[in-house]
Structures are given as structure tokens and as C-alpha cells.
Amino acid sequence: MVVKGAQQQDQDRLAQEFVQFAVDAGVLRFGEFKTKAGRMSPYFFNAGLFDDGAKMGRLAEFYAKAILASGMEFDMVFGPAYKGIPLAATVAVELARLGRNVPFAYNRKEAKDHGEGGTLVGAPLQGRVLVIDDVMSAGTAARESIALIRAAGATPHAVAIALDRQEKATENGHDVDHSAVQYVRHQLGLQVATIATLADLLQYLQTHGGEGEMQAHHARVLAYRQRYGVDTQA
């Protein structure tokens, strides 16, 4: 029997609360969805549906708590265009409310040729930068953010995401043995903090298994993980 420490219990509780929040908000849905990798997934997470002030405020609270609980060090936050822009702004506000006030910045995808110009907006990129994003499919967005941050003379240090799908990434159309999160950790050398993982989602579905179709969802998500999941200890 594994006995979890108080900190791990708090993280598990936060993850379960987040999954429930995502389901209630219609952000986490079950059915049949085609992923960027061409797989048919039994669940879909669309952070764009955190689409009002109350949802964004609650989402930022989850991010900030997960970031602080991770113990990672950082000097500022960065939001990659486009979904990362409101995430970085609201997470910076919540971090400040919790006593950790840091600058934030984001980028435009098209350079501005008037006013201040350029593609970067907000505080100057400097020190150890924490990138805030929703999910990580292939690590492409992380690589783009790393290039921007380094070009500005700062240090890409960590990434915070809402959900780690814990599944094999694809390269040139073929499955590989590592996930996008593992790639960012081991190949790009960045720390990664997540609010919840696929394992947390499965735990939620198992806990609610007696509630009608949740049991069927659990079976389909578990089968998907058995086919495409990665060794999280790797």
C-alpha cells in the first residue's frame, strides 16, 4: 500500500477538482474526436471554452496553485499567441493575489510596424521565463516560445499546462516512445508543471463510474491510454 504525503494529497485533490471544473464548464468532453496526430480520442479538452470571467478566474486559480506547489523558480511569465495570452495575463493576476507578483509578456504572430513595433508585448523578457499554455501535443509551440525567449536574451526555464495527455507524440507521422511533455523535459531541458494528467482523468471517471455513462467513458479512455499511453516514469 502506497501512503501519500500531505503535499501529494493536496495535488491530487487539486487535480480532481480541476477535472470536475473542466467537465462542468464543457471544456472536457467525451465522445469521439480526431486529434492532430490523426488518432480517434474518446475525450477532448478545449481550453478556448473557458470563455467568461468566472471560468477564467477559476482557471487562473488552478494554474497558480499548481505552479506554486511545483516549487519551480521563475522571474516572469510568458503567454504564446493566441491561447496563451489570456492565460498568462490572468495567471499573473492570480499569482500576485497569492503573494507572487511577477511581470508578464506575450507575443503577436504578426509583427507590428508602428507604435512600439515588433512581436513582443508587455514586460521585457528577462531572467527565467515560465511559459503558460493549455495543452502540449508535440512540443512545437514550446520550441517556438523557446526561440522567442532566447532571441530576447532571456532564459526559457519552465512550462505550465492545464492537462498532460500522457500519450505518445508523433514525429513525421509515426508514434514515438515519449510524450510531448517528456520531450520538453528531457530534450529541451525545461521544467513542466501540470494541473492534471490523463491518470487524474481516469481516476475521476473511476470515482464517478456508478453515474451512468461515466463507466463507459472510463473503459474507452483506459483503452486509449493502453494503446497510446507512455511510461510516465521514463
N, C-alpha and C positions, 0 to 999 in steps of 0.2 A: 504494500500500500504506500502510495506517494503522499507525503504530507507537504502541503504547500505553505510557504511563508506568507506573512500578512501582506507584503507588497505584491506578491503574485496573485493572491486572492483579490486584492483591490483591482489589479489589472484585468483579471478575469471578469470581475463584476462590471467594470467599465466597458469591456468588450461586449458582454451580453446586453447591457443597457443600450449600447450603440446599435447593435443588430436590431433590437426591438424598435428603436427610434427609426432606423432606416426602413424597416418593414412598414411601420405605421405611416411614414411620410411617403410611401410609394416609390421610394428610391431603390429599394431592394425588392426585386420581383422574381417570381418563379414561373417557369414555363419552358419555352424552347427558344433560344436566342443564338444567333450566329456571332461568334467573336471575330476580332481582327485576324486571328490565326486560322479562321475558317472552321473552327470547331462548333458543334452544336452544344451550347451550355444550358443546363437546367436552371440557371439563375442569371440575373443581370443586375448590375449596380450602376445606376446613372446619377452621379452627383449633381448634374445640372438640374435635377428635380428638387434639390434643396433651394426652393425658389421664393421664399418670403423671409421677412426679417426674423421671425421667431425661429424658423428652421435654421437659418444661417447662424443665429446667435447660439443655438444649442450645438450645432456642428462645431463651431469655433471652440466651445467649451470642451468638447470631446478631444479635439486636436490638442488644445493647450495642456489638458491634463495628461494625455499620452506623452507629449513632448517632455513635460517636466518630470514625469515618472521615469522616463528613459534615462535621465541623468546626462544626456548629451549636452555638450558645450557648444555655444554658438553666439555670434555677436549681432546678427541681424537675420531677417527672413526675406525670402525672395519668392515671388509668385510667377511662374511661367505662363505666358499668354496661351489660352484665354482663361480657362477654368481656374488656374492658379491665382489670378489677380484678386478676385473677391476673397479667396481662401486666405491669401497672405495678409490682406488688409484686416479681415475680421479676426484672424488668429492673433495678429499683432495687438489688436484692441483687447482681446481676452487675456493674453499674456500680461499686458500692462495691468489689467484689473487684478490679476493674481500676483502682482508684485514684480513681474519680469518685463520691464519696459525696454523694447529694442526697436531700432529703425526697421523699415521695410521698403522694398522696391519691387518693381515688376518690369516686364518688357513689352514692347509693341512688336507685332510681327512685321509691320511696315515702318520703315524709318520716317521720322517727321523732318521735313526740310525747312521748317520755320519755327519761330519761338526758340525753345531750348534745343530743338533738333534731336537727332539720334533715336535709338530704340529703347533706351532705359529711362524709367520714370521713378521718382521717389528719392529716397536717401541714396547717397553714393555707395556703390558696392565696395565693401572693405571688410577686412577681418575674416572670421569663419562664418560662412553663409549656410543657412538652413533653407532648403528648397521645400515649399509646401505644394503638394499636388494631390489629386484624388486617388487614382489607382496607378499601377505600373504594369504595362502589358509587355513591353520589350526592352525598356531602358532607353528608348530613343529620346524621349523628352528629357530624361536625366542627362544624357550626353550633350544635348543642345544647351541645357542650362549650365552645365559644367563649362562648356566652351565660352559662353557669355560671361560667366563669373570670372573665369581666368583671364579673359581678354581685358576685363576691367581692373585687373590687378588684385582681385580678392581670392579667397580660398574656398572652393566648394567643399563643404565639410560633412553635411548630412542631408537626409531627405525624410520628410514626414508624409505618410499617405494614410488614407482612411481605411482601405481594405487591401490586404495581401491575399491574392487568389491562390498562392502556393501551388502553382501549376507550371509545367514545363514551358519555357519560352520557345520561340521558333527562330531559326536562322536559315535564310534562303529557302523558306518553305518547308523546313524539316524540324521536327522536335529535337530539342537538346535536353541534357540531363539536369540542367539548372533552371531556376525561375528567374524572372527579371529582377526580383529583389535580391536574390543570391548573386546575380551578375553585378549589380550595383555595389553590393557589399564587398565581394571578393575580387572583382576585376577592376572596378572603378575606385575602390577604397573608401567609400562613403558609409557612414553610419545610417541606418534606416530605422525609423520609429513607425509603428503601425497602431491604429486604434483597434482593429480587429483583423482576424485571419479567416481563411476557409475553415480551419479547425473550429474556430469560435462559432461560425455559422452552423456547422454540423452539430455542435453542442446545443445551440439554440433550437434547431429542428428536432433533435432528440428529446430535449426537455419538453417541447410542445407536441411531441409525437402523438399524443392522445387526442389532439384537436383536429379531427377530420383529415383533410388532405395534407397536413404537415408531415404525417408519416410517409406518404408517397413522395413528397418533396425530399425528405431525408434520404430515402432509398436512391432517388435519382442523383442527388448531389454526391452521395457517398460513392456511387458507381462512377461518376465523373472523376472524382478525386482518385479512385483506384486506377483509372485509366491514364489520367494526365498529371496526377499529383507528383510532387518532388519530395525527396528526403529532406525534411526541414532541419535535420541535424548536420547536413552537408555544408 
